[in-house]
Amino acid sequence: MWAQHTTTLAPRPRGFHLITREVVEAVPEIARLRVGLLHVFITHTSASLTLNENASPDVRRDFGSWFDDAVPEDAPFWTHTLEGPDDMPAHIKASLLGSSVTVPIRDGRLALGTWQGIYLCEHRDHGGPRTLVLTAWGEGV
């Protein structure tokens, strides 16, 4: 079975936001798969996706602190500046993390680790709504 859905996430501020529940709710076919994969792709160049700890909010804050320090807005070498000081650093951060994650499906559920969740990594101060293309495939139950 193959299923593909597009979902739009509400705008969020800069930061690392858990979206696992929103992703699962957007693909009801997951519940019908015994074994398979879910591919999550973000259609934007200034936000990204990653998998990481879903329990401690400190992890999300520390991610933000590290990325903001590693890719500063005020770097003197940025030339792409027409869309604001947070835009070019957002593109760099998105490239570092990537535009997709793939998660195994087992017995109708995402086979994430105990402390894992899917993050929307919003790299702009006001990035707006973010669109995801969600593709699930596998063998039914």
C-alpha positions as CSV (number, residue, x, y, z in Angstrom):
1,M,0.0,0.0,0.0
2,W,1.1,3.5,-0.7
3,A,-0.5,6.7,0.7
4,Q,0.6,10.3,0.4
5,H,-0.8,13.4,2.1
6,T,0.1,17.0,2.4
7,T,-0.4,18.8,5.6
8,T,0.3,22.4,6.6
9,L,1.6,23.1,10.1
10,A,0.5,26.3,11.9
11,P,3.2,29.0,12.1
12,R,5.6,28.6,15.0
13,P,8.4,30.9,16.3
14,R,12.0,30.2,15.8
15,G,12.9,27.0,17.6
16,F,12.6,23.2,17.7
17,H,9.0,22.0,17.9
18,L,7.8,18.4,18.3
19,I,5.3,17.5,15.5
20,T,5.1,13.7,15.8
21,R,1.4,13.7,16.8
22,E,0.5,16.1,13.9
23,V,2.4,13.9,11.4
24,V,0.7,10.7,12.6
25,E,-2.7,12.3,12.6
26,A,-2.2,13.4,9.0
27,V,-1.6,9.8,7.8
28,P,-4.3,7.5,9.1
29,E,-3.0,4.7,6.8
30,I,-0.1,4.2,9.2
31,A,-2.5,2.2,11.5
32,R,-3.1,-0.3,8.7
33,L,0.5,-1.1,8.0
34,R,2.2,-4.1,9.6
35,V,5.6,-3.1,8.3
36,G,6.6,0.0,6.3
37,L,8.2,3.4,6.1
38,L,7.0,7.0,6.6
39,H,8.9,9.6,4.7
40,V,8.3,13.2,5.9
41,F,9.5,16.0,3.6
42,I,9.3,19.8,4.3
43,T,8.8,22.0,1.2
44,H,10.7,25.0,2.5
45,T,14.3,26.2,2.5
46,S,14.5,28.0,5.8
47,A,13.1,25.2,8.0
48,S,14.1,21.6,8.5
49,L,13.3,18.3,10.1
50,T,15.1,16.0,12.5
51,L,14.6,13.2,15.0
52,N,15.7,13.6,18.5
53,E,14.7,13.5,22.2
54,N,11.0,14.2,22.8
55,A,10.9,14.4,26.6
56,S,13.1,17.3,27.9
57,P,12.3,20.8,26.7
58,D,16.0,21.6,27.6
59,V,17.1,19.6,24.6
60,R,15.0,21.8,22.3
61,R,16.3,25.0,23.9
62,D,19.9,23.7,23.7
63,F,19.5,22.9,20.0
64,G,18.4,26.4,19.4
65,S,21.2,27.9,21.4
66,W,23.8,25.9,19.6
67,F,22.5,26.6,16.1
68,D,22.1,30.3,16.8
69,D,25.7,30.5,18.0
70,A,27.1,28.3,15.2
71,V,25.3,30.1,12.4
72,P,25.1,33.8,13.6
73,E,22.8,36.3,12.0
74,D,25.3,39.1,12.1
75,A,28.1,37.4,10.2
76,P,29.9,40.0,8.0
77,F,30.1,37.6,5.0
78,W,26.4,37.1,4.3
79,T,25.4,38.5,0.9
80,H,21.9,37.2,0.7
81,T,20.3,39.7,3.1
82,L,17.2,41.1,1.3
83,E,14.8,38.9,3.3
84,G,16.1,39.9,6.7
85,P,19.0,39.0,8.9
86,D,17.5,35.6,9.9
87,D,17.0,34.4,6.3
88,M,20.5,33.3,5.2
89,P,21.4,31.7,8.5
90,A,18.0,29.9,8.3
91,H,19.1,28.4,4.9
92,I,22.4,27.2,6.3
93,K,20.7,25.6,9.3
94,A,18.1,23.9,7.1
95,S,20.9,22.5,4.9
96,L,22.8,21.2,8.0
97,L,19.7,19.3,9.3
98,G,18.0,18.4,6.1
99,S,14.6,18.5,4.5
100,S,13.4,15.0,5.4
101,V,13.3,12.2,7.8
102,T,12.3,8.6,7.2
103,V,10.8,6.5,10.1
104,P,10.0,2.8,10.2
105,I,6.4,1.7,10.7
106,R,5.8,-1.5,12.8
107,D,2.4,-2.9,13.6
108,G,0.5,0.2,12.8
109,R,2.7,2.7,14.7
110,L,5.9,4.6,14.1
111,A,8.8,2.6,15.4
112,L,10.5,5.4,17.1
113,G,12.8,4.9,20.1
114,T,11.5,5.5,23.6
115,W,12.6,9.1,23.7
116,Q,12.5,10.0,20.0
117,G,10.2,12.5,18.3
118,I,10.0,14.3,15.0
119,Y,11.0,17.9,15.2
120,L,10.1,20.9,13.0
121,C,13.2,23.0,13.1
122,E,12.0,26.6,12.5
123,H,15.0,28.8,11.7
124,R,13.2,32.1,11.0
125,D,11.8,34.4,13.6
126,H,8.4,34.3,11.8
127,G,8.6,31.5,9.2
128,G,4.9,31.2,8.6
129,P,2.9,28.0,7.9
130,R,5.1,25.0,6.9
131,T,4.0,22.4,4.4
132,L,4.9,18.7,4.7
133,V,4.5,15.9,2.2
134,L,4.0,12.7,4.0
135,T,4.4,9.4,2.1
136,A,3.7,6.0,3.8
137,W,4.2,2.7,2.2
138,G,4.4,-0.9,3.3
139,E,2.5,-4.1,3.8
140,G,-0.9,-4.1,5.5
141,V,-1.9,-5.8,8.7
